[in-house]
Amino acid sequence: MRPLASRMSVMSGEGALSVYARAKELEREGRSIIHLELGEPDFHSPAPVIEAGNRALQEGKDRYCPMAGVPALKQELAEYLQRTRSIRISPENVVIAPGCKIALFFAMMALLEPGDEVLYPEPGFPGYPSIALGLGATPVGFGLHEKNQLQPDPEEIAAKITPRTKAIITNSPGNPTGTVYTDAVQRRIAELAVKHDLYVLSDEIYARIIYGQEYLSMLRYPGMQDRALIIDGFSKSFAMTGWRLGYTVAPAHVVPALVMLAINSYTCVAEFSQYAAVEALRDSGGHTPRMLSEFTKRREQFIADLNRVPGFRCASPEGAFYAWVNIMDTGISAEEVCRIMLEDAGVAGISGAAFGPSGKDFVRFSFASSTATLKEAVERIHKASAAWQTVPAGR
C-alpha cells in the first residue's frame, strides 16, 4: 500500500485521551477509577439551554444555515463579549465552528504557510505544536516556568521572533498551568506583535473560569483589532462539551478564509444547537457564576489537600480547573507517579510531559469533579505515596 500523508507522522495525540483509554480498560476489569485526567466539567447543560435546543428543533431549525453561523448567535456573541470582556466587535467578525479545536485548526490553517514559525506557550495545549507541524509550520515554544510564576517572559518571546515568525499563540487562563497572563505581559506581547507584524491567536476557552480578578482579552490592547483572533467555545464556561460548539472572532480580512474552510469541510454548524447557544450566552439562571463558585471551593480544598501529599508541591491556579503539581520531591518520574496512581490507587492524572518537555517534572489533575470525589482521590494518592516515600534520596 502507498504510505499515508507525511503530515500524519508529525502530528500527535493528547495524553489525556490515552490515559483515559487505559483508565476505561481498568474500569471494564471491575476497578474503581477516579477520573481527573479530562478537562470536562461535571456539570451539565442547564434546562433553559436544552429547552431552547428542543424548541429550535420543533420549529424546524434543522436545515442548512449560514456558513459563518446564524445571525442571532453572532449578534448575541457580540453583546456577550462586550458584557463579559469589555471588547467591542461586529457580529460579522464571528465565525461559528463545530468545536473550539476546529476553530483553532482552521485559524492556523488560514494563517500559516509551510516554513512559517509560530510561537506558543510550553507547557501548553498539545494541539498547538501538533497542528502547526501538520501544516508544515514550525512550532517554537516559550516557557512557563515556576521561577517566573508560570508567566510568559516577553523578553524570551522577543528573542525567539525571527523573520519567519508569523503568529504568537496565547492561552490565558492556560491549560495545563492555570496561568492568567498579567496585564504587563499581554501588553508587551501585543507590542511585539505590532512591531513585527505578527498575528496573535488568543485561546480564551477558559475566560469565564477565573478566580478573583478581571479577565483581560488580547483584543483590549492597542493594535490587536487588525491582527488578533479570539478562539473560544462553549465546552468549559458553559459545560457544553458534547454540543461541539466553538467560534473565532477574527479581523475582517481573515473572516472570508475561515468561511471558505467551513464551506470545504463541515458546511455549517447544526442550526438548532446554535439557538441553544444563544440561551447559554444569556445565562438567565446564572449557571456559569454558580459553576465558578463551585470551582472556587474545589480549588481551595484540592490544592490544600494535594500539598499535604508527600513529594507534591502545587501553587493555586489563577484560572481554569487544573492543578499543576510539581512532583520532583517524590524522587521518581512523573510517568511513574501517574502509573502508581492509576494502577495502584485508581486515580487518573496526566504526566506533564504530555504538554511539552518542560512539563516532565509535573502532573496535571482536573478538579472539575465533586468535592467528595476530589477528597477521595487525594486519600487514595496519599496511601499510594508510600511507593515513592521509600525511594532512596537522589534517585
N, C-alpha and C positions, 0 to 999 in steps of 0.2 A: 504493500500500500504506500501511496505517496505520503510524505510527512505532513503533519499539521502546520499551520502558520507559525512562524518562528516567534511571534509575539506571545504565544501561549507558554513558551518556555521561560519567559522573563517575568510573567505576572505571578502573583502569589495569592494564597487564600487568606483567611483570617484565623488566628489562633483560637479565638473564642468558639468558632464553629467546630474546630477539630476537638477541642476539649469537650464541647457539648456532645459530640458524637460518641466519645468514649464514656461520658457520664450516662448517656442513654443506654449504652451496652450494659453497664453495671446495673442500671435500674431493671433492665429486662432479666437480669440474673437474680433479681429479688433484693438488691441492695437499696438502702435508703440514701439518696443523694440530695444534698442541698446545692442548688444551682446559683452560684454567684459569679458565673462566667459571662453571661449575656447581659448587654445593656438594654434590658427590656423592663419598663415599669410594670409592677404587679397590679396596677390599676387598669380598669377597662374603660372604654368609651362611655361617657355619661348618657343617660337616657335621652336627653334632647337631641344629641348628635345621631343616635340610632334612629330616633323618630324622624329626624329630618331626612336621613337616607331612605327610610321606608316611604316617606311621603313623596320624595322625588321619584321613586320607582312607580308608585301608584299614579303619579301624574304623567307617566310616560317618558321620564327623563332617563332613558336607557338607549339613547341613539348616539351616532357620531355627533361631536360637538367641536367648537373651535379648537384648533391645534394648540394654541397658546394657553387655552383654559377658558372656562365660561366667564363672561364679563362680571357676573355677580361676585364670583370668588376673587377675581383680580381686584375689583373695587374694594371688597372687604379687606383684602390683604393690605392695600394701600392705607386704609384707615387704621388697621391693626398695628402696622409698623409705626405710624405716626403716634399712636396712643401708647405703645409699649416701648418704643426705642427712640422716639423723638426725631424720626427721619421722615422727610417728605419725598415720596416717589409718585410717579404716574402709574396707573394700572397698566398702561401699555409697556411698562418696563418689566412686567411679571410674566414668566413662562412656567406653567404648571407641569409637573413631571410625575411619573409613577414611582415615587420614592426619592429620597434625598440622594442616594447613591447614583441614580441615573442622572439627576440634576448635576451632580459633581462630575460624573463621567463626561457628559455632553459639554459642560463648560470647559473642561480641559481639552476635549476634542476640538472645540471651536477655536481655542486659543493657541494650542501648542503644535508646532511643526517638529518633525524628526530632527534631532540635534539641538533643539531648544533646551534650556535648563529651567527648572522650576524649583524654587526654594520652599521647603516645608518643615514644620516642627517635628523634631525627633527626640524622644519617643513621641509617636503620634499615630493617628488612624492609619492602618496598613494600606488602605486604598490609595493614599496619596502617591507613594512611590510606585505601587503596582500599576495604577492607571497610566502614570507618566511613562513607565517603561514599555507598557503595551502600545503606547502611541509613538514610540521611538524617541521620546524625550529623555532627558537625564535628570533624575531627582537628586537634589542636593540638600541634605538635612542641616538644619541649625538646631543647636542643642537646647534642651530644657533641663538645667542642672540644679541639684539641691543647693549648691553654693550660691545660686542666683535666685533662690526661692521658686524654682521651676519656671521662671520668666524667660522669654526670649531675650537674647542680648543683641540689641540693634547694631552694635558695632561688629559683632560676628556676622550678622546678616550683610552689613555693608561690605565687609571684607570678602564675602563669598559671591558678590554680584560680579558678573563678567559680561562681556559683550554678547554672550549667548543667552543670558538670563532673560526670560520672557515674563515670568509671573512669580509672585510670592503667595503661598497659602498660609492663612492664619486660622486658628481654631480656638476661640475663646467664648465661653468656658471650654476647656480642652479635654479630649479623650486621649490618653488614659489618666492624665495627671490631675484633672480638675482645676487647672490653672485658669485664672481670669487675668488677661493681659491688663497691665496698668495703662492709664491714660498716656503717660510719658512714652511707654513702649509703642503703643499703637500710633501715637502722633509721629514718632520717629520713623516707623515703618511706612507710614503714609508719605512722609517727606522723601524717603528713599525711593518710593515708587514713582513719585512725581519727577524727582531728579533724574532717574534712569529710564523713565518712560516704560514702566512695568505695570502689568495688570495685578490686581490683588483679588484672590479668591478667599472670601471671608466665610468660613464654615461656621454658621451661627445656630446649629441644630440644638444646642443646649442653652440658648439665650435666656429662656424663661426660668431655667433651673440655676439660680444664682443666689448666694447667701449674704444678705446684709449689705448690699451695695447696688448702685445703679448700673444697668448694663449699658456699655458704650459700643455701638456698632461702628465698624470701619467706615460706613457711609457718612458718619458725622464729621469726618476730618476733611480739611481743605484739599481739593483736587481729586477726591475719590468718586465724585458723581460720574466722571467720564472713564474711570478705569477699575472701579471695584465691582465685583459680583458677589452678592449675598447668596449663599447656599443654605437652605433651611427646609424644614418639613414638619410633619405632624406627629411623628413617632414618639419623640421624647417629651416635648412640652405638653402634648395632649393625650399621651398614652394610646396612640392610634397606630401601633406598629404594623398590624396586619392590613390596614387600609392602603398602605403603599402610596402615600401622598407626599410629594415634595415640591419645591419651587425654587426658581432662580430669579433674583432681581438683578437685571443686567443693564448696562448702558444701552442707549437706543441703537447704536451701530452693531451691537452684538446680538440683539434680540432676533433678527432675521435668520442668523446662523443657527440659533437654538431651535427655532421653529422648523427650519429645514431638516435638522436632525430628527425632530419629532415626526415629521412627515415621512421620513425614510426609516422609521423604526416603529414606535408604538402608536402612531397616528394621533391619538388623543387620549387623555385620561378619562376613566369612566365618569360619565356625566353625573350620575346620582351621587357618587362619592364626593364630588366637588361641592354639591349643595349641602351635604353633611358637614363638609369642612367649613362652610360659611357659618354654620351654627357653632362649630367648635371655636372659631375665632371670636365670636360674640361672647361665648362662655357665660351665658346668663345665670348659670348656677354656681359660678365661682369654682369650677372644678380644678383648674390649674393652680390657683392660690392654695387650695386645700391640699393638693398633692405636694406642692412645695413645702408647706408647713410640716407635712409628714416626713418628707425627705430631710428636713432640717433636724427633726428629732432623731431620725435614724442615724444621720451623720454624727451627731454629738455622741450618741451611745456607741455606735460601731467603732469609731476611731478611738475612743477611750478604751474600749474592750480590746481592740487589736494591739494597742500599745502595752497591754499587760501580758501579751504572749511573748515568751522568751525568744529573743533574737529578732523581734519585729520592731520597726520604727516607722511611724506614719504621721505626716503632717495633715492637718484638716484641710480638705479641698475647699476652694472658694466657689466652685460651681460644679455642675453635672452631678452624677451619683456614683462616683468611683473612688475607692480607696487605693492609693498608690503606695505600696508598703515596701520599704527598704528591708531586705532580709539578709544583708551581709553578715550580721552578727550571729546568724544561725550556724555559720561555718560550712554550709553546703550550698549548692547552686539553687537558683530559683526553680529550675526544672525539677530538681529532686524534691524541693519543698512542695511543689504542686503535685508531684507524683504521690508523695506520702499523704498529703491532704485528701486527694481523691481516692486512692486505693485503700488507704487505711482508715481515714476518718469520714469519707463520703462527703467531702466539701470540694466543689469545683471552683478553682480560680485559674488565672492565666499567668503564665510566666511573662515577665516584662519584655523579654527579647522578642516576643511576637509583635511588639510595637516599635522595634528598632534596636540596634546593637547597644545603645546606651541604657536600655532598659534591662540589661542582663542581671542586675542585682535587685530587681524589684518583682513584686507580684501585684496584679490588679484584681480587685474584687469589686463587684457591683453591689451597692447597698439599696437596690431597688426592690427589696423584699421586706416582709413584715419585721417588726422589731423582735418578735418571738423567734422567727426563723434566723435572724442575724445573731441573736443571743445563743441559740443552739449551735450555730455554725462555729462561733468562737469557742464555745465549750469543747466541741469536737477537736478543733485545731489545737487548743491548749493541751488536751490529752495526747494528741499525736506528736506534739512538740518534744516529747521525751525522746523521739528518734533522733533529733538533732542536738539535744542537750548533752548527749553522750559523745558527740563528735570531738576529737582532740582539738585543742586550740591551734589555730594556724593552718588547719587543713584547707 
